[in-house]
Amino acid sequence: MAPGKSVPDQDNVAREQNSGEQNPQRINSELAQAFQELARGEQQATALEGRLTEIEGRIEQLLASVEQNARENTATVSGSDPSAKAESKPMQ
């Protein structure tokens, strides 16, 4: 704390609390503002949830595609013609 400076923050807080108790319009205004901010927060949360759901769907599609490609590659390798393997080996 700076020298010679009292605790103005506590004094201001006490004054604001006392004036708030005496001013119901101010309380109503602050409550209305708080509810507006809460509503905005809810809207943002809903939008984020929707976006995350879209991203989750895309990730699931990508994983399914990778799994399908892996199955196809495994089937191709295991079902390939043995003579093709023999052709690639040098004859002795």
N, C-alpha and C positions, 0 to 999 in steps of 0.2 A: 504494500500500500504506500502511496506517496506521502511524504512527510507533511504534516499540517492538514491532512485531509481526513475528515471524519468518514463515517460509513454512510454515504448518501444513498447507496443502493437500498439498504435496509429501510432508511427513512422514506424513500420514494415508494417502495413496496407497501409499507404500512399506510402511507397516504392514499395510494391507489386502492388498497383494500377498503379503507374507511370510506373513501368517496364512492366506491362501487356499492357499498352497502347502502349508501344514501341515494344512489341514482339507479333506479330500476331500469330506466331506458338504456343506460350503458350496459347493464347486465344482459338485457334482452338483445342488444346489438351484438355483444360478444358471443352470446349463445347462437344467434343467427349466423354469425360468421363461422363459428365452429362447426355448425351443422352443414354449411355450404362447403367448407373444406373437407368435411367427412364425406359428403356426397361426391365431391370430386375425386377423393381417394378411392371410393368404392367403384366409380366409373373406370378409373385407371386400373384398378385391380381386375375388374371384369375384362377390360381390353387385353391386359397382359395374360390372363388365363386363356383367352381365346387364341392369342398368338402362340402361346406355349403348346396348346392343343394342336395347332397347325404344324408346328415344328415337330412335335412328337409323331404325328402322322407321317410326315416326310421321312423321319428317321426310320420308322417301321417299314416304310416302302423300300428304303435303301437297304435295310437289313434283309428283307425278304428277297430282294433282287440279288444281293451278294450270296445268300444261301442257295438260291435257285441256280446261279452260275456255278457255284461250287459243286452242287449235286450233278449238274450236267457235265462238268469237267471230269468228275469222278466216274460217271457212267461211261463217258467217252474213253477214258484211259483203261478202265477195267474191261470194257467191251470191245476194245480194238482188236484188229486181226493179228494173230500171232505171227503170220507170215510177214507182215509189215515190220515187225520187230526183227525178224530174221534177216530181212533185206538190209536193215540198217547196220547189222553186225557184219564185220568183215569175215569172209570165208577163209578157212585155214586149209 
